[in-house]
Amino acid sequence: MEVDQNKYFKMAGKILGILFLIIILLNVLARYLVGGDFQIIADGQDFAQNIGATTSGNPAPYFELQNLNGKFVKFSDFSGTPFVVLFWNTWNENSKKQFDILSGLIRKGDNSFNIVAIDSQQDRAIVLDFIEKGGYSKKEVLLDKNGAISDLYEARNLPVIYFIDDNGLLRDSYIGLLGENEIVDKISKFKN
């Protein structure tokens, strides 16, 4: 008895096609259940170029995230001014302390650099409640709902601070709790 290879290839093609459709349907269903709130990871940039780009001197990975008011804030909104990016969350004690230290710098009003706090993978309501109870400013808080930007920045152990110069280059980073004077010291090394 001779085996008909064409029959097996056709059957394998049908099975792969069905699996592909199932994956697409699951993806659509997941987006529907999540509520259709998506992040733009690398608008107009080469996504692959950003991976592993958290080495000093490299361009910092691009982000576009919603703030607590629902407005999208882009990496390019900070061009021309050095800025500090904090990856944090409300359940980690060191993250909360680091957020408080940076909020103190914001209250002091030094406009020679910006501070952006990116909450990693928490619900908007939880973050908003933390901000309101603590009396913090919410305009600098962004939400990384699915962790994609945290992954781009390789921010796995929170808190993590990244120092970015006015040209968008990553100049330094720090994992853990960093004092106010140390933050000001690090950013003063590359601000004009």
C-alpha positions in Angstrom: 0.0 0.0 0.0 1.5 3.3 -1.1 1.1 6.4 1.2 -0.4 9.5 -0.4 1.9 12.3 0.8 -0.3 15.0 -0.8 -3.2 14.0 1.4 -1.1 14.4 4.5 0.3 17.7 3.4 -3.2 19.0 2.8 -4.4 17.8 6.2 -1.4 19.4 7.9 -2.1 22.7 6.1 -5.7 22.6 7.2 -4.7 21.9 10.8 -2.2 24.8 10.8 -4.8 27.1 9.3 -7.3 26.2 12.0 -4.7 26.8 14.7 -3.8 30.2 13.2 -7.5 31.2 13.2 -7.8 30.1 16.8 -4.8 32.2 17.8 -6.3 35.2 16.0 -9.7 34.7 17.6 -8.1 34.4 21.1 -6.1 37.6 20.5 -9.3 39.5 19.5 -11.2 38.1 22.4 -8.4 39.0 24.8 -8.4 42.6 23.5 -12.1 42.8 23.9 -12.0 41.5 27.5 -9.2 43.9 28.4 -11.4 46.7 27.2 -9.5 47.8 24.1 -7.1 50.0 26.1 -3.8 49.5 24.3 -0.3 51.0 24.5 1.7 52.2 21.6 5.2 50.6 22.1 7.3 52.0 19.3 5.4 54.5 17.2 7.4 55.1 14.0 10.6 53.5 15.4 12.2 50.2 14.8 11.0 48.0 17.7 13.8 45.6 17.5 16.3 48.4 17.8 15.0 49.3 21.2 15.4 45.8 22.8 18.4 45.7 25.1 19.0 49.4 24.6 19.4 50.2 28.3 23.1 50.6 28.1 24.5 54.0 28.9 25.0 56.1 25.8 22.3 54.4 23.8 19.0 56.1 22.8 16.5 55.4 25.6 13.6 53.2 24.4 10.6 55.1 23.1 7.3 55.0 25.0 3.8 56.4 24.6 1.6 55.8 27.7 -1.5 57.2 29.2 -1.4 59.3 32.3 -3.9 59.1 35.1 -6.1 61.6 33.2 -6.2 59.4 30.1 -4.0 61.6 28.0 -1.2 60.0 26.0 2.3 61.2 26.9 5.2 60.4 24.6 8.9 60.1 25.1 9.3 62.9 22.6 7.3 65.3 24.9 10.5 65.5 27.0 13.0 66.2 24.2 15.3 69.1 24.9 15.3 68.6 28.6 16.9 65.9 30.7 14.6 63.7 32.6 14.4 60.9 35.1 12.2 57.9 34.5 11.1 55.9 37.6 9.5 52.5 37.2 7.6 51.7 40.3 4.3 50.3 41.8 2.2 51.0 44.9 2.6 47.6 46.6 6.5 47.8 46.9 7.7 49.7 49.9 10.9 50.9 48.3 9.0 51.9 45.2 6.7 54.0 47.3 9.6 55.6 49.1 11.4 56.4 45.8 8.2 57.9 44.4 7.9 60.1 47.5 11.5 61.3 47.1 10.9 62.2 43.5 7.7 63.9 44.4 9.6 66.0 46.8 11.9 67.1 44.0 8.8 68.0 41.9 7.4 70.1 44.7 10.7 72.0 44.9 10.0 73.2 41.4 13.4 72.6 39.7 12.4 73.0 36.0 15.8 72.1 34.6 14.8 68.5 34.3 11.6 66.5 34.2 10.5 63.5 36.3 8.3 60.8 34.9 7.0 57.9 37.1 5.8 54.9 35.2 3.6 52.5 37.2 4.3 49.0 36.2 1.2 46.7 35.6 -1.3 48.1 38.0 -4.9 49.2 37.5 -5.5 52.9 37.1 -7.9 53.0 40.1 -5.3 51.6 42.5 -2.6 54.1 41.3 -5.1 57.0 41.4 -6.2 56.1 44.9 -2.5 56.0 46.1 -1.8 59.4 44.4 -4.9 61.1 45.8 -4.4 59.7 49.4 -0.8 60.8 49.4 -1.5 64.3 48.0 0.9 63.7 45.0 0.7 65.4 41.6 -0.7 63.0 39.1 0.4 64.7 35.9 3.8 63.0 35.8 2.4 59.5 36.5 2.0 57.1 33.5 0.5 53.7 33.4 2.3 50.7 31.8 -0.7 48.5 31.9 0.7 45.4 30.3 4.4 45.8 31.2 5.6 46.3 27.7 7.5 49.5 28.4 9.0 48.0 31.6 10.2 45.1 29.5 11.8 47.5 26.9 13.6 49.3 29.7 14.5 45.9 31.4 12.9 47.2 34.6 12.4 44.0 36.4 13.4 44.8 40.0 11.5 47.8 41.2 12.2 50.6 41.8 14.4 51.4 38.9 15.5 54.9 37.9 16.8 55.9 34.4 18.6 59.2 33.7 18.1 60.5 30.2 19.8 63.5 28.7 18.3 66.3 26.6 19.2 64.3 23.4 17.2 61.2 24.6 20.3 59.2 25.4 20.4 57.0 28.4 23.1 58.3 30.7 22.7 56.2 33.9 20.4 53.9 35.8 20.0 52.7 39.3 18.1 49.7 40.8 16.8 50.3 44.3 16.3 53.3 46.5 18.2 56.5 45.6 18.3 59.6 47.8 17.3 63.1 46.7 20.9 64.4 46.7 22.1 61.4 44.7 19.4 61.9 42.1 20.3 65.6 41.7 24.0 64.8 41.6 23.5 62.2 38.8 21.3 64.5 36.7 23.6 67.5 37.2 26.4 65.7 35.4 24.7 65.9 32.1 22.2 68.8 32.2 23.1 72.0 30.4 
